[in-house]
Amino acid sequence: MRRNGNSSMPTTRRGPSKKERGGFAPPEHDHAVCIDDALAAAERQCAARGARLTEQRRRVLELIWKSHAPVGAYTLLDRLREHGVRAQPPTVYRALEFLVENGLIHRIESLNAYVGCAEPAESHVGQFLICTGCRSAAELDDAGIGTAIAARAREIGFSVSRATVEIAGLCPNCRAAAR
């Protein structure tokens, strides 16, 4: 499932993308770049779809992008409250639902947590490498994996409505620290 690939879109990227770095951010990584890129992409995505990126949704998205580690709904709620936002669980869950539905974030099922989508304008199957050391996650987005799953499912008469592949292990940063 390949994406629209509109490379003429302006970008605020100031360095190699997560995909170019192999998906995991180095320890000295500046998350401000990711946050800026994610918010700009979200604005474009919502405008293209006629969806409304409210201030609350924008704040939740920004908090998710503050790190590359999956973050749970109640952690997000606590972080919103730390910033003086008087939010309740239903508010956070509605924001998360909107962000998932609009392709701006992914839900990591095994962790019941969320990560930002590096390519929200492109339709794709979620494939994630999840570090058991630092809890960071990297999105693979390998079309071959999605194609193989869809083909095998078709062969046995199964209709796929949603697919997420999650693989646990150690990221390059944790592997290097363990040496």
Contact map, one row per residue, 1 for C-alpha under 8 A:
11100000000000000000000000000000000000000000000000000000000000000000000000000000000000000000000000000000000000000000000000111000000000000000001001100000000000000000000000000000000
11110000000000000000000000000000000000000000000000000000000000000000000000000000000000000000000000000000000000000000000001110000000000000000001000000000000000000000000000000000000
11111000000000000000000000000000000000000000000000000000000000000000000000000000000000000000000000000000000000000000000011110000000000000000000000000000000000000000000000000000000
01111100000000000000000000000000000000000000000000000000000000000000000000000000000000000000000000000000000000000000000011100000000000000000000000000000000000000000000000000000000
00111110000000000000000000000000000000000000000000000000000000000000000000000000000000000000000000000000000000000000000011000000000000000000000000000000000000000000000000000000000
00011111100000000000000000000000000000000000000000000000000000000000000000000000000000000000000000000000000000000000000000000000000000000000000000000000000000000000000000000000000
00001111100000000000000000000000000000000000000000000000000000000000000000000000000000000000000000000000000000000000000000000000000000000000000000000000000000000000000000000000000
00000111110000000000000000000000000000000000000000000000000000000000000000000000000000000000000000000000000000000000000000000000000000000000000000000000000000000000000000000000000
00000111111000000000000000000000000000000000000000000000000000000000000000000000000000000000000000000000000000000000000000000000000000000000000000000000000000000000000000000000000
00000001111100000000000000000000000000000000000000000000000000000000000000000000000000000000000000000000000000000000000000000000000000000000000000000000000000000000000000000000000
00000000111110000000000000000000000010010000000000000000000000000000000000000000000000000000000000000000000000000000000000000000000000000000000000000000000000000000000000000000000
00000000011111000000000000000000100110010000000000000000000000000000000000000000000000000000000000000000000000000000000000000000000000000000000000000000000000000000000000000000000
00000000001111111000000000000000110110000000000000000000000000000000000000000000000000000000000000000000000000000000000000000000000000000000000000000000000000000000000000000000000
00000000000111110000000000000000100000000000000000000000000000000000000000000000000000000000000000000000000000000000000000000000000000000000000000000000000000000000000000000000000
00000000000011111000000000000000000000000000000000000000000000000000000000000000000000000000000000000000000000000000000000000000000000000000000000000000000000000000000000000000000
00000000000011111111100000000000000000000000000000000000000000000000000000000000000000000000000000000000000000000000000000000000000000000000000000000000000000000000000000000000000
00000000000010111111100000000000000000000000000000000000000000000000000000000000000000000000000000000000000000000000000000000000000000000000000000000000000000000000000000000000000
00000000000000011111111110000000000000000000000000000000000000000000000000000000000000000000000000000000000000000000010000000000000000000000000000000000000000000000000000000000000
00000000000000011111111000000000000000000000000000000000000000000000000000000000000000000000000000000000000000000000000000000000000000000001000000000000000000000000000000000000000
00000000000000011111111000000000000000000000000000000000000000000000000000000000000000000000000000000000000000000000000000000000000000000000000000000000000000000000000000000000000
00000000000000011111111110000000000000000000000000000000000000000000000000000000000000000000000000000000000000000000000000000000000000000000000000000000000000000000000000000000000
00000000000000000111111100000000000000000000000000000000000000000000000000000000000000000000000000000000000000000000000000000000000000000000000000000000000000000000000000000000000
00000000000000000111111110000000000000000000000000000000000000000000000000000000000000000000000000000000000000000000000000000000000000001111000000000000000000000000000000000000000
00000000000000000100111111000000000000000000000000000000000000000001000000000000000000000000000000000000000000000000000000000000000000011100000000000000000000000000000000110000000
00000000000000000100101111101000000000000000000000000000000000000001000000000000000000000000000000000000000000000000000000000000000000000000000000000000000000000000000000000000000
00000000000000000000000111111000000000000000000000000000000000000000000000000000000000000000000000000000000000000000000000000000000000000000000000000000000000000000000000001000000
00000000000000000000000011111000000000000000000000000000000000000000000000000000000000000000000000000000000000000000000000000000000000000000000000000000000000000000000000001000000
00000000000000000000000001111100000000000000000000000000000000000000000000000000000000000000000000000000000000000000000000000000000000000000000000000000000000000000000000000000000
00000000000000000000000011111110000000000000000000000000000000000000000000000000000000000000000000000000000000000000000000000000000000000000000000000000000000000000000000000000000
00000000000000000000000000011111110000000000000000000000000000000000000000000000000000000000000000000000000000000000000000000000000000000000000000000000000000000000000000000000000
00000000000000000000000000001111111000000000000000000000000000001110000000000000000000000000000000000000000000000000000000000000000000000000000000000000000000000000000000000000000
00000000000000000000000000000111111100000000000000000000000000000100000000000000000000000000000000000000000000000000000000000000000000000000000000000000000000000000000000000000000
00000000000111000000000000000111111110000000000000000000000000000000000000000000000000000000000000000000000000000000000000000000000000000000000000000000000000000000000000000000000
00000000000010000000000000000111111111000000000000000000000000001100000000000000000000000000000000000000000000000000000000000000000000000000000000000000000000000000000000000000000
00000000000000000000000000000011111111100000000000000000000001001100000000000000000000000000000000000000000000000000000000000000000000000000000000000000000000000000000000000000000
00000000000110000000000000000001111111110000000000000000000000000000000000000000000000000000000000000000000000000000000000000000000000000000000000000000000000000000000000000000000
00000000001110000000000000000000111111111000000000000000000000000000000000000000000000000000000000000000000000000000000000000000000000000000000000000000000000000000000000000000000
00000000000000000000000000000000011111111100000000000000000011001000000000000000000000000000000000000000000000000001010000000000000000000000000000000000000000000000000000000000000
00000000000000000000000000000000001111111110000000000000010011000000000000000000000000000000000000000000000000000000000000000000000000000000000000000000000000000000000000000000000
00000000001100000000000000000000000111111111000000000000000000000000000000000000000000000000000000000000000000000000000000000000000000000000000000000000000000000000000000000000000
00000000000000000000000000000000000011111111100000000000000000000000000000000000000000000000000000000000000000000000000110000000000000000000000000000000000000000000000000000000000
00000000000000000000000000000000000001111111110000001000000000000000000000000000000000000000000000000001000000000000000100000000000000000000000000000000000000000000000000000000000
00000000000000000000000000000000000000111111111000001000000000000000000000000000000000000000000000000000000000000000000000000000000000000000000000000000000000000000000000000000000
00000000000000000000000000000000000000011111111100000000000000000000000000000000000000000000000000000000000000000000000000000000000000000000000000000000000000000000000000000000000
00000000000000000000000000000000000000001111111110000000000000000000000000000000000000000000000000000100000000000000000110000000000000000000000000000000000000000000000000000000000
00000000000000000000000000000000000000000111111111111000000000000000000000000000000000000000000000000100000000000000000000000000000000000000000000000000000000000000000000000000000
00000000000000000000000000000000000000000011111111110000000000000000000000000000000000000000000000000000000000000000000000000000000000000000000000000000000000000000000000000000000
00000000000000000000000000000000000000000001111111100000000000000000000000000000000000000000000000000000000000000000000000000000000000000000000000000000000000000000000000000000000
00000000000000000000000000000000000000000000111111100000000000000000000000000000000000000000000000000000000000000000000000000000000000000000000000000000000000000000000000000000000
00000000000000000000000000000000000000000000011111110000000000000000000000000000000000000000000000000000000000000000000000000000000000000000000000000000000000000000000000000000000
00000000000000000000000000000000000000000000011111111000000000000000000000000000000000000000000000000000000000000000000000000000000000000000000000000000000000000000000000000000000
00000000000000000000000000000000000000000000011001111100000000000000000000000000000000000000000000000000000000000000000000000000000000000000000000000000000000000000000000000000000
00000000000000000000000000000000000000000110010000111110110000000000000000000000000000000000000000000000000000000000000000000000000000000000000000000000000000000000000000000000000
00000000000000000000000000000000000000000000000000011111110000000000000000000000000000000000000000000000000000000000000000000000000000000000000000000000000000000000000000000000000
00000000000000000000000000000000000000000000000000001111111000000000000000000000000000000000000000000000000000000000000000000000000000000000000000000000000000000000000000000000000
00000000000000000000000000000000000000000000000000000111111100000000000000000000000000000000001000000000000000000000000000000000000000000000000000000000000000000000000000000000000
00000000000000000000000000000000000000000000000000001111111110000000000000000000000000000000001101100000000000000000000000000000000000000000000000000000000000000000000000000000000
00000000000000000000000000000000000000100000000000001111111111000000000000000000000000000000000000000000000000000000000000000000000000000000000000000000000000000000000000000000000
00000000000000000000000000000000000000000000000000000011111111100000000000000001000000000000000000000000000000000000000000000000000000000000000000000000000000000000000000000000000
00000000000000000000000000000000000000000000000000000001111111110000000000010001000000000001001100000000000000000000000000000000000000000000000000000000000000000000000000000000000
00000000000000000000000000000000000001100000000000000000111111111000000000000000000000000000000000100001100000000001000000000000000000000000000000000000000000000000000000000000000
00000000000000000000000000000000001001100000000000000000011111111100000000000000000000000000000000000000000000000000000000000000000000000000000000000000000000000000000000000000000
00000000000000000000000000000000000000000000000000000000001111111110000000010010000000000000000000000000000000000000000000000000000000000000000000000000000000000000000000000000000
00000000000000000000000000000000000000000000000000000000000111111111011000010000000000000000000000000000000000000111000000000000000000000000000000000000000000000000000000000000000
00000000000000000000000000000010011001000000000000000000000011111111000000000000000000000000000000000000000000000011000000000000000000000000000000000000000000000000000000000000000
00000000000000000000000000000011011000000000000000000000000001111111000000000000000000000000000000000000000000000000000000000000000000000000000000000000000000000000000000000000000
00000000000000000000000000000010000000000000000000000000000000111111110000000000000000000000000000000000000000000000000000000000000000010000000000000000000000000000000000000000000
00000000000000000000000110000000000000000000000000000000000000011111110000000000000000000000000000000000000000000011000000000000000000011100000000000000000000000000000000000000000
00000000000000000000000000000000000000000000000000000000000000000011111000000000000000000000000000000000000000000010000000000000000001111000000000000000000000000000000000000000000
00000000000000000000000000000000000000000000000000000000000000010011111100000000000000000000000000000000000100101110000000000000000000111000000000000000000000000000000000000000000
00000000000000000000000000000000000000000000000000000000000000010000111110110000000000000000000000000000000000001110000000000000000000000000000000000000000000000000000000000000000
00000000000000000000000000000000000000000000000000000000000000000000011111110000000000000000000000000000000000111100000000000000000000000000000000000000000000000000000000000000000
00000000000000000000000000000000000000000000000000000000000000000000001111111000000000001001100100000000000000001100000000000000000000000000000000000000000000000000000000000000000
00000000000000000000000000000000000000000000000000000000000000000000000111111100000000001000000000000000000000000000000000000000000000000000000000000000000000000000000000000000000
00000000000000000000000000000000000000000000000000000000000000000000001111111110000000000000000000000000000000000000000000000000000000000000000000000000000000000000000000000000000
00000000000000000000000000000000000000000000000000000000000100110000001111111111000000000001000000000000000000000000000000000000000000000000000000000000000000000000000000000000000
00000000000000000000000000000000000000000000000000000000000000000000000011111111100000111001000000000000000000000000000000000000000000000000000000000000000000000000000000000000000
00000000000000000000000000000000000000000000000000000000000000000000000001111111110000000000000000000000000000000000000000000000000000000000000000000000000000000000000000000000000
00000000000000000000000000000000000000000000000000000000000000100000000000111111111000000000000000000000000000000000000000000000000000000000000000000000000000000000000000000000000
00000000000000000000000000000000000000000000000000000000001100000000000000011111111111100000000000000000000000000000000000000000000000000000000000000000000000000000000000000000000
00000000000000000000000000000000000000000000000000000000000000000000000000001111111111100000000000000000000000000000000000000000000000000000000000000000000000000000000000000000000
00000000000000000000000000000000000000000000000000000000000000000000000000000111111110000000000000000000000000000000000000000000000000000000000000000000000000000000000000000000000
00000000000000000000000000000000000000000000000000000000000000000000000000000011111110000000000000000000000000000000000000000000000000000000000000000000000000000000000000000000000
00000000000000000000000000000000000000000000000000000000000000000000000000000001111111000000000000000000000000000000000000000000000000000000000000000000000000000000000000000000000
00000000000000000000000000000000000000000000000000000000000000000000000000000001111111100000000000000000000000000000000000000000000000000000000000000000000000000000000000000000000
00000000000000000000000000000000000000000000000000000000000000000000000000000001100111110000000000000000000000000000000000000000000000000000000000000000000000000000000000000000000
00000000000000000000000000000000000000000000000000000000000000000000000000001001100011111011000000000000000000000000000000000000000000000000000000000000000000000000000000000000000
00000000000000000000000000000000000000000000000000000000000000000000000000001000000001111111000000000000000000000000000000000000000000000000000000000000000000000000000000000000000
00000000000000000000000000000000000000000000000000000000000000000000000011001000000000111111100000000000000000000000000000000000000000000000000000000000000000000000000000000000000
00000000000000000000000000000000000000000000000000000000000000000000000000000000000000011111110000000000000000000000000000000000000000000000000000000000000000000000000000000000000
00000000000000000000000000000000000000000000000000000000000000000000000000000000000000111111111000000000000000000000000000000000000000000000000000000000000000000000000000000000000
00000000000000000000000000000000000000000000000000000000000100000000000010011000000000111111111100000000000000000000000000000000000000000000000000000000000000000000000000000000000
00000000000000000000000000000000000000000000000000000000000000000000000010000000000000001111111110000000000000000000000000000000000000000000000000000000000000000000000000000000000
00000000000000000000000000000000000000000000000000000000000000000000000000000000000000000111111111000000000000000000000000000000000000000000000000000000000000000000000000000000000
00000000000000000000000000000000000000000000000000000001100100000000000000000000000000000011111111100000000000000000000000000000000000000000000000000000000000000000000000000000000
00000000000000000000000000000000000000000000000000000000100100000000000010000000000000000001111111110000100000000000000000000000000000000000000000000000000000000000000000000000000
00000000000000000000000000000000000000000000000000000000000000000000000000000000000000000000111111111000000000000000000000000000000000000000000000000000000000000000000000000000000
00000000000000000000000000000000000000000000000000000000100000000000000000000000000000000000011111111100000000000000000000000000000000000000000000000000000000000000000000000000000
00000000000000000000000000000000000000000000000000000000100010000000000000000000000000000000001111111111100000000000000000000000000000000000000000000000000000000000000000000000000
00000000000000000000000000000000000000000000000000000000000000000000000000000000000000000000000111111111111000000000000000000000000000000000000000000000000000000000000000000000000
00000000000000000000000000000000000000000000000000000000000000000000000000000000000000000000000011111111000000000000000000000000000000000000000000000000000000000000000000000000000
00000000000000000000000000000000000000000000110000000000000000000000000000000000000000000000000001111111100000000000000100000000000000000000000000000000000000000000000000000000000
00000000000000000000000000000000000000000000000000000000000000000000000000000000000000000000000000111111110000000000100110100000000000000000000000000000000000000000000000000000000
00000000000000000000000000000000000000000100000000000000000010000000000000000000000000000000000000111111110000000001100100000000000000000000000000000000000000000000000000000000000
00000000000000000000000000000000000000000000000000000000000010000000000000000000000000000000000100110111111000000111100100000000000000000000000000000000000000000000000000000000000
00000000000000000000000000000000000000000000000000000000000000000000000000000000000000000000000000010011111100000111100000000100000000000000000000000000000000000000000000000000000
00000000000000000000000000000000000000000000000000000000000000000000000000000000000000000000000000010000111110011110000000000000000000000000000000000000000000000000000000000000000
00000000000000000000000000000000000000000000000000000000000000000000010000000000000000000000000000000000011111111110000000000000000000000000000000000000000000000000010000000000000
00000000000000000000000000000000000000000000000000000000000000000000000000000000000000000000000000000000001111111000000000000000000000000000000000000000000000000000000000000000000
00000000000000000000000000000000000000000000000000000000000000000000000000000000000000000000000000000000000111111000000000000000000000000000000000000000000000000000010000000000000
00000000000000000000000000000000000000000000000000000000000000000000010100000000000000000000000000000000000111111000000000000000000000000000000000000000000000000000000000000000000
00000000000000000000000000000000000000000000000000000000000000000000000100000000000000000000000000000000001111111100000000000000000000000000000000000000000000000000000000000000000
00000000000000000000000000000000000000000000000000000000000000000000011110000000000000000000000000000000001111111110000000000000000000000000000000000000000000000000000000000000000
00000000000000000000000000000000000000000000000000000000000000010000011110000000000000000000000000000000111100011111000000000000000000000000000000000000000000000000000000000000000
00000000000000000000000000000000000000000000000000000000000000011001111000000000000000000000000000000000111100001111100000000000000000001000000000000000000000000000000000000000000
00000000000000000000000000000000000001000000000000000000000010011001000000000000000000000000000000000001110000000111110000000000000000000000000000000000000000000000000000000000000
00000000000000000000000000000000000000000000000000000000000000000000000000000000000000000000000000000011110000000011111100000000000000000010000000000000000000000000000000000000000
00000000000000000100000000000000000001000000000000000000000000000000000000000000000000000000000000000000000000000001111100000000000000000010000000000000000000000000000000000000000
00000000000000000000000000000000000000000000000000000000000000000000000000000000000000000000000000000000000000000000111111000000000000000000000000000000000000000000000000000000000
00000000000000000000000000000000000000001100100000000000000000000000000000000000000000000000000000000111100000000000111111100000000000000000000000000000000000000000000000000000000
00111000000000000000000000000000000000001000100000000000000000000000000000000000000000000000000000000010000000000000001111100000000000000000000000000000000000000000000000000000000
01111000000000000000000000000000000000000000000000000000000000000000000000000000000000000000000000000000000000000000001111110000000000000000000000000000000000000000000000000000000
11110000000000000000000000000000000000000000000000000000000000000000000000000000000000000000000000000010000000000000000111111000000000000000000000000000000000000000000000000000000
11100000000000000000000000000000000000000000000000000000000000000000000000000000000000000000000000000000000000000000000001111100000000000000101000000000000000000000000000000000000
10000000000000000000000000000000000000000000000000000000000000000000000000000000000000000000000000000000000000000000000000111110000000000000101001000000000000000111000000000000000
00000000000000000000000000000000000000000000000000000000000000000000000000000000000000000000000000000000010000000000000000011111000000000011100000000000000000000011100000000000000
00000000000000000000000000000000000000000000000000000000000000000000000000000000000000000000000000000000000000000000000000001111100000000011110000000000000000000001111000000000000
00000000000000000000000000000000000000000000000000000000000000000000000000000000000000000000000000000000000000000000000000000111110000001111000000000000000000000001111000000000000
00000000000000000000000000000000000000000000000000000000000000000000000000000000000000000000000000000000000000000000000000000011111000001111000000000000000000000000011110000000000
00000000000000000000000000000000000000000000000000000000000000000000000000000000000000000000000000000000000000000000000000000001111100111100000000000000000000000000011111100000000
00000000000000000000000000000000000000000000000000000000000000000000000000000000000000000000000000000000000000000000000000000000111111111000000000000000000000000000000111100000000
00000000000000000000000000000000000000000000000000000000000000000000000000000000000000000000000000000000000000000000000000000000011111110000000000000000000000000000000111000000000
00000000000000000000000000000000000000000000000000000000000000000000000000000000000000000000000000000000000000000000000000000000001111100000000000000000000000000000000011100100000
00000000000000000000000000000000000000000000000000000000000000000000100000000000000000000000000000000000000000000000000000000000001111110000000000000000000000000000000000000100000
00000000000000000000000000000000000000000000000000000000000000000000110000000000000000000000000000000000000000000000000000000000011111111000000000000000000000000000000000000000000
00000000000000000000000100000000000000000000000000000000000000000011110000000000000000000000000000000000000000000000000000000000011101111100000000000000000000000000000000100000000
00000000000000000000001100000000000000000000000000000000000000000001110000000000000000000000000000000000000000000010000000000001111000111110000000000000000000000000000000000000000
00000000000000000000001100000000000000000000000000000000000000000001000000000000000000000000000000000000000000000000000000000001110000011111000000000000000000000000000000000000000
00000000000000000000001000000000000000000000000000000000000000000000000000000000000000000000000000000000000000000000110000000111100000001111100000000000000000000000000000000000000
00000000000000000010001000000000000000000000000000000000000000000000000000000000000000000000000000000000000000000000000000000111100000000111110000000000000000000000000000000000000
00000000000000000000000000000000000000000000000000000000000000000000000000000000000000000000000000000000000000000000000000011110000000000011111000000000000000000000000000000000000
00000000000000000000000000000000000000000000000000000000000000000000000000000000000000000000000000000000000000000000000000000010000000000001111111000000000000000000000000000000000
11000000000000000000000000000000000000000000000000000000000000000000000000000000000000000000000000000000000000000000000000011000000000000000111111100000000000000000000000000000000
00000000000000000000000000000000000000000000000000000000000000000000000000000000000000000000000000000000000000000000000000000000000000000000011111110000000000000000000000000000000
00000000000000000000000000000000000000000000000000000000000000000000000000000000000000000000000000000000000000000000000000000000000000000000011111111000000000000000000000000000000
10000000000000000000000000000000000000000000000000000000000000000000000000000000000000000000000000000000000000000000000000001000000000000000011111111100000000000010000000000000000
10000000000000000000000000000000000000000000000000000000000000000000000000000000000000000000000000000000000000000000000000000000000000000000001111111110000000000000000000000000000
00000000000000000000000000000000000000000000000000000000000000000000000000000000000000000000000000000000000000000000000000000000000000000000000111111111000000000000000000000000000
00000000000000000000000000000000000000000000000000000000000000000000000000000000000000000000000000000000000000000000000000000000000000000000000011111111100000000000000000000000000
00000000000000000000000000000000000000000000000000000000000000000000000000000000000000000000000000000000000000000000000000000000000000000000000001111111110000010000000000000000000
00000000000000000000000000000000000000000000000000000000000000000000000000000000000000000000000000000000000000000000000000000000000000000000000000111111111000000000000000000000000
00000000000000000000000000000000000000000000000000000000000000000000000000000000000000000000000000000000000000000000000000000000000000000000000000011111111100000000000000000000000
00000000000000000000000000000000000000000000000000000000000000000000000000000000000000000000000000000000000000000000000000000000000000000000000000001111111111110000000000000000000
00000000000000000000000000000000000000000000000000000000000000000000000000000000000000000000000000000000000000000000000000000000000000000000000000000111111111100000000000000000000
00000000000000000000000000000000000000000000000000000000000000000000000000000000000000000000000000000000000000000000000000000000000000000000000000000011111111000000000000000000000
00000000000000000000000000000000000000000000000000000000000000000000000000000000000000000000000000000000000000000000000000000000000000000000000000000001111111000000000000000000000
00000000000000000000000000000000000000000000000000000000000000000000000000000000000000000000000000000000000000000000000000000000000000000000000000000000111111100000000000000000000
00000000000000000000000000000000000000000000000000000000000000000000000000000000000000000000000000000000000000000000000000000000000000000000000000000000111111110000000000000000000
00000000000000000000000000000000000000000000000000000000000000000000000000000000000000000000000000000000000000000000000000000000000000000000000000000000110011111000000000000000000
00000000000000000000000000000000000000000000000000000000000000000000000000000000000000000000000000000000000000000000000000000000000000000000000000000100100001111110000000000000000
00000000000000000000000000000000000000000000000000000000000000000000000000000000000000000000000000000000000000000000000000000000000000000000000000000000000000111110000000000000000
00000000000000000000000000000000000000000000000000000000000000000000000000000000000000000000000000000000000000000000000000001000000000000000000000000000000000011111000000000000000
00000000000000000000000000000000000000000000000000000000000000000000000000000000000000000000000000000000000000000000000000001100000000000000000001000000000000011111100000000000000
00000000000000000000000000000000000000000000000000000000000000000000000000000000000000000000000000000000000000000000000000001111000000000000000000000000000000000111110000000000000
00000000000000000000000000000000000000000000000000000000000000000000000000000000000000000000000000000000000000000000000000000111000000000000000000000000000000000011111000000000000
00000000000000000000000000000000000000000000000000000000000000000000000000000000000000000000000000000000000101000000000000000011110000000000000000000000000000000001111100000000000
00000000000000000000000000000000000000000000000000000000000000000000000000000000000000000000000000000000000000000000000000000011110000000000000000000000000000000000111110000000000
00000000000000000000000000000000000000000000000000000000000000000000000000000000000000000000000000000000000000000000000000000000111100000000000000000000000000000000011111000000000
00000000000000000000000000000000000000000000000000000000000000000000000000000000000000000000000000000000000000000000000000000000111110000000000000000000000000000000001111100000000
00000000000000000000000000000000000000000000000000000000000000000000000000000000000000000000000000000000000000000000000000000000011110000000000000000000000000000000000111110110000
00000000000000000000000100000000000000000000000000000000000000000000000000000000000000000000000000000000000000000000000000000000011010010000000000000000000000000000000011111110000
00000000000000000000000100000000000000000000000000000000000000000000000000000000000000000000000000000000000000000000000000000000000000000000000000000000000000000000000001111111000
00000000000000000000000001100000000000000000000000000000000000000000000000000000000000000000000000000000000000000000000000000000000000000000000000000000000000000000000000111111100
00000000000000000000000000000000000000000000000000000000000000000000000000000000000000000000000000000000000000000000000000000000000011000000000000000000000000000000000001111111110
00000000000000000000000000000000000000000000000000000000000000000000000000000000000000000000000000000000000000000000000000000000000000000000000000000000000000000000000001111111111
00000000000000000000000000000000000000000000000000000000000000000000000000000000000000000000000000000000000000000000000000000000000000000000000000000000000000000000000000011111111
00000000000000000000000000000000000000000000000000000000000000000000000000000000000000000000000000000000000000000000000000000000000000000000000000000000000000000000000000001111111
00000000000000000000000000000000000000000000000000000000000000000000000000000000000000000000000000000000000000000000000000000000000000000000000000000000000000000000000000000111111
00000000000000000000000000000000000000000000000000000000000000000000000000000000000000000000000000000000000000000000000000000000000000000000000000000000000000000000000000000011111
